[in-house]
Amino acid sequence: MSSSLPELFDLLLFDLDGVVYIGPHAVPGAIEGIRAAHEQGVRCCYITNNASRTPGEVTEHLQGLGIQTSASDVVTSAQAGVSLLADLVPPRSRILAIGGPGVFEALREREFVPVESADDSPVGVLQGIGMDLNWRALTEATFAIAAGLPWVATNLDSTFPTPRGLAPGNGSMVEAVAHATGRRPDGVGGKPEPALLLEALARTGATRPLMIGDRLDTDIAAGNRLGMATLLVMTGVTSESQLAGATGLEEPTYVAPNLSCLSAGTSWEHLKWVKG
């Protein structure tokens, strides 16, 4: 007999864009699948490379779709980035914050003091995306990083989805600063680096997680790097041909059309992906 969802996993780690929602709308099957997981007693945690929004803002979006959750179930790349930065700078120190509200709140959550100028005596830099990010902020980052301050990027996504199409993402902004300074970040919070998933595990105490995503190169690779089981849902960017060509860290443990696979009657043995 195939093992059930709660027998296999004590935590479901959901990527958001392309898995749970696309823009303001839920992905087909997502709400039903998440409700089924809740009914089986499996905790759900939502992780995102998007550092512009706070956990509270993400929670409001999810609740608006009909998903029962709280801000403690949301972990962002900004929060993961702060954990990396905490190993490089003294506690409660001043940090140059580049990005939106998610970056500033993540720093304050850990009792750091966000500042907006290299002249404000920061001892480190946390760089994330923000909808109002401008040349001045990148200039301040450049001054601080060129001076040798520890530098953590929330993520290296080159693009950012908007209702009008793809816009430059944090990775593009990081590249601008890297080009100007001749340096690379000392750490990266978002997928496919492991920090975001490790942050979620530290906050939940889970030991049998399942990483769920729609991208082979970020979601699946991040889970595999940590030895997690991974589930690829075909509701986002990955095509059948891309899946067929997956190798190494990009090979998922399971594949399903959408999150309705989380229902109680699913045979997880049948969802196992076999290449070829």
C-alpha positions as CSV (number, residue, x, y, z in Angstrom):
1,M,0.0,0.0,0.0
2,S,1.3,3.5,-0.9
3,S,2.2,5.7,2.0
4,S,-0.1,8.7,2.7
5,L,0.9,12.4,2.6
6,P,1.2,12.7,6.5
7,E,3.2,9.4,6.6
8,L,5.7,10.7,4.1
9,F,6.0,14.4,5.1
10,D,5.6,16.7,8.1
11,L,6.0,20.0,6.1
12,L,5.0,21.1,2.6
13,L,7.2,24.0,1.3
14,F,5.3,25.8,-1.4
15,D,6.9,28.1,-4.0
16,L,4.2,30.7,-4.8
17,D,4.3,32.2,-8.3
18,G,3.2,29.5,-10.8
19,V,2.4,27.0,-8.0
20,V,-0.2,28.6,-5.7
21,Y,-1.1,31.7,-7.7
22,I,-0.3,33.6,-10.9
23,G,-0.7,37.3,-10.3
24,P,-3.9,37.9,-8.3
25,H,-5.5,34.5,-9.2
26,A,-5.1,31.1,-7.8
27,V,-3.6,28.3,-9.9
28,P,-6.3,25.7,-10.8
29,G,-6.2,22.9,-8.2
30,A,-4.1,24.9,-5.7
31,I,-6.8,25.9,-3.2
32,E,-8.3,22.4,-3.1
33,G,-4.9,20.8,-2.7
34,I,-3.8,23.0,0.1
35,R,-7.1,22.5,1.9
36,A,-6.6,18.7,1.5
37,A,-3.2,19.0,3.1
38,H,-4.6,20.9,6.0
39,E,-7.3,18.3,6.5
40,Q,-4.7,15.6,6.7
41,G,-2.8,17.5,9.4
42,V,0.3,18.4,7.3
43,R,1.8,21.9,7.9
44,C,2.0,24.2,4.9
45,C,4.8,26.8,4.6
46,Y,5.1,29.3,1.8
47,I,8.5,30.4,0.7
48,T,9.3,33.1,-1.9
49,N,12.3,34.7,-3.5
50,N,10.3,37.9,-3.7
51,A,11.9,40.1,-1.1
52,S,9.8,43.2,-1.9
53,R,6.7,42.1,0.1
54,T,6.5,41.4,3.9
55,P,5.2,38.1,5.2
56,G,2.1,39.9,6.3
57,E,1.4,41.2,2.7
58,V,1.9,37.7,1.3
59,T,-0.4,36.3,4.0
60,E,-3.2,38.8,3.0
61,H,-2.8,37.6,-0.6
62,L,-3.1,34.0,0.3
63,Q,-6.1,34.6,2.7
64,G,-7.8,36.6,-0.1
65,L,-7.6,33.4,-2.2
66,G,-9.3,31.4,0.5
67,I,-6.2,29.8,2.1
68,Q,-6.1,29.6,5.9
69,T,-2.6,30.7,6.9
70,S,-0.7,33.3,9.0
71,A,2.4,35.3,8.6
72,S,4.4,32.7,10.6
73,D,3.8,30.3,7.7
74,V,5.5,32.6,5.2
75,V,9.3,32.8,4.8
76,T,10.9,35.3,2.4
77,S,14.3,35.5,0.8
78,A,14.8,38.8,2.8
79,Q,14.4,36.9,6.1
80,A,16.9,34.2,4.8
81,G,19.3,37.0,3.8
82,V,19.2,38.5,7.2
83,S,20.1,35.2,8.7
84,L,23.2,35.0,6.4
85,L,24.1,38.6,7.3
86,A,23.8,37.9,11.0
87,D,26.8,35.6,10.7
88,L,28.9,38.4,9.2
89,V,28.1,41.5,11.3
90,P,27.6,42.3,15.0
91,P,24.1,42.0,16.5
92,R,21.8,45.1,16.4
93,S,24.1,46.9,14.0
94,R,23.3,49.3,11.2
95,I,22.6,47.7,7.8
96,L,22.3,49.5,4.5
97,A,18.9,48.3,3.3
98,I,18.3,48.3,-0.5
99,G,14.8,47.3,-1.6
100,G,11.2,47.4,-0.5
101,P,9.3,47.0,2.8
102,G,10.1,43.3,3.0
103,V,13.9,44.1,3.3
104,F,13.4,46.7,6.0
105,E,11.0,44.5,8.1
106,A,13.2,41.5,7.9
107,L,16.1,43.5,9.3
108,R,14.0,45.0,12.1
109,E,12.6,41.5,13.0
110,R,16.2,40.5,13.9
111,E,16.8,43.8,15.7
112,F,19.1,45.3,13.1
113,V,18.8,49.0,12.3
114,P,18.1,49.6,8.6
115,V,19.7,52.8,7.1
116,E,19.5,54.2,3.6
117,S,22.9,55.9,3.1
118,A,26.5,54.7,3.1
119,D,27.2,57.8,5.2
120,D,25.0,56.4,8.1
121,S,27.8,54.1,9.3
122,P,26.4,50.7,8.2
123,V,28.4,47.6,8.8
124,G,26.8,45.5,6.1
125,V,24.5,45.6,3.0
126,L,21.3,43.7,2.4
127,Q,20.2,44.1,-1.3
128,G,16.7,43.1,-2.4
129,I,14.1,44.3,-4.9
130,G,11.6,47.1,-4.4
131,M,9.0,48.6,-6.6
132,D,10.5,52.1,-6.0
133,L,14.1,51.1,-6.2
134,N,16.1,53.8,-7.9
135,W,19.6,54.9,-9.0
136,R,20.3,56.6,-5.7
137,A,19.8,53.4,-3.7
138,L,22.1,51.5,-6.1
139,T,24.6,54.2,-5.8
140,E,24.6,54.0,-2.0
141,A,25.0,50.2,-2.2
142,T,27.9,50.7,-4.6
143,F,29.7,53.1,-2.2
144,A,29.3,50.8,0.8
145,I,30.2,47.6,-1.1
146,A,33.2,49.2,-2.7
147,A,34.4,50.1,0.8
148,G,34.5,46.4,1.6
149,L,31.3,45.9,3.7
150,P,29.7,42.4,3.9
151,W,27.1,42.2,1.1
152,V,24.1,39.8,1.0
153,A,21.6,39.6,-1.9
154,T,18.1,38.4,-1.2
155,N,18.1,36.5,-4.5
156,L,19.6,36.5,-8.0
157,D,16.4,36.2,-10.1
158,S,17.2,38.2,-13.3
159,T,13.5,39.0,-14.0
160,F,10.5,39.8,-11.9
161,P,6.9,39.0,-13.1
162,T,4.5,41.9,-13.4
163,P,1.0,42.2,-14.9
164,R,2.6,43.9,-17.9
165,G,5.3,41.3,-18.4
166,L,8.8,40.5,-17.1
167,A,10.7,43.4,-15.4
168,P,14.3,43.5,-14.2
169,G,14.6,41.4,-11.1
170,N,16.9,41.7,-8.1
171,G,19.6,39.7,-10.0
172,S,19.8,42.4,-12.6
173,M,20.2,45.1,-9.9
174,V,22.9,43.0,-8.2
175,E,24.7,42.6,-11.5
176,A,24.8,46.4,-11.9
177,V,26.4,46.8,-8.4
178,A,28.8,43.9,-9.0
179,H,29.9,45.5,-12.3
180,A,30.5,48.8,-10.6
181,T,32.4,47.4,-7.7
182,G,34.1,44.3,-9.1
183,R,32.7,42.2,-6.2
184,R,30.2,39.4,-5.9
185,P,27.7,39.1,-3.0
186,D,29.1,37.3,0.1
187,G,25.8,35.3,0.4
188,V,22.5,34.8,-1.4
189,G,19.2,34.2,0.5
190,G,16.9,32.9,-2.3
191,K,16.6,29.7,-4.2
192,P,18.4,27.8,-5.6
193,E,20.8,28.6,-2.8
194,P,19.9,26.6,0.4
195,A,19.4,29.5,2.9
196,L,15.7,30.1,2.2
197,L,14.8,26.4,2.8
198,L,17.0,26.2,5.8
199,E,15.3,29.3,7.2
200,A,11.9,27.6,6.8
201,L,13.1,24.4,8.5
202,A,14.6,26.4,11.4
203,R,11.3,28.2,11.9
204,T,9.1,25.1,11.7
205,G,11.3,22.4,13.2
206,A,10.3,20.0,10.4
207,T,12.3,16.9,9.6
208,R,10.5,15.4,6.6
209,P,9.8,18.3,4.2
210,L,8.6,18.2,0.6
211,M,9.7,21.1,-1.6
212,I,7.0,22.0,-4.2
213,G,7.7,24.2,-7.1
214,D,7.3,24.8,-10.8
215,R,10.9,25.6,-11.7
216,L,13.6,22.9,-12.1
217,D,16.6,25.3,-11.8
218,T,15.4,27.0,-8.6
219,D,12.7,25.1,-6.7
220,I,13.7,21.5,-7.5
221,A,17.5,22.2,-7.4
222,A,17.2,23.9,-4.0
223,G,15.3,21.0,-2.5
224,N,17.7,18.4,-4.0
225,R,20.7,20.3,-2.7
226,L,19.5,19.6,0.9
227,G,18.4,16.0,0.2
228,M,14.7,16.8,0.3
229,A,12.0,15.1,-1.6
230,T,10.8,17.4,-4.4
231,L,7.5,17.8,-6.3
232,L,7.3,19.5,-9.7
233,V,3.9,20.8,-10.6
234,M,3.3,21.6,-14.3
235,T,1.4,24.8,-13.7
236,G,4.2,27.3,-14.2
237,V,7.2,27.7,-16.4
238,T,8.5,24.1,-16.9
239,S,7.5,22.4,-20.2
240,E,7.3,18.7,-20.8
241,S,10.4,18.9,-23.0
242,Q,12.4,20.7,-20.3
243,L,11.3,18.1,-17.7
244,A,12.4,15.3,-20.1
245,G,15.9,16.9,-20.3
246,A,16.3,17.4,-16.5
247,T,19.5,16.1,-15.1
248,G,21.3,16.1,-11.7
249,L,20.0,18.5,-9.1
250,E,17.1,19.4,-11.4
251,E,15.5,16.0,-11.4
252,P,12.3,16.0,-9.3
253,T,11.3,13.1,-7.0
254,Y,7.6,13.5,-8.0
255,V,5.7,15.2,-10.9
256,A,2.0,16.1,-10.9
257,P,-0.2,18.3,-13.1
258,N,-1.1,20.6,-10.2
259,L,-1.6,20.7,-6.4
260,S,-4.7,18.6,-6.5
261,C,-2.3,15.7,-6.1
262,L,-2.2,16.5,-2.3
263,S,-5.6,14.9,-1.9
264,A,-5.9,12.0,0.6
265,G,-6.4,9.4,-2.1
266,T,-3.2,10.1,-4.1
267,S,-0.7,7.3,-4.7
268,W,2.7,8.9,-4.3
269,E,4.3,5.8,-5.7
270,H,2.6,6.6,-9.0
271,L,3.7,10.2,-8.9
272,K,7.4,9.3,-8.8
273,W,9.3,10.6,-11.8
274,V,11.2,8.2,-13.9
275,K,13.4,9.7,-16.6
276,G,12.8,8.4,-20.1
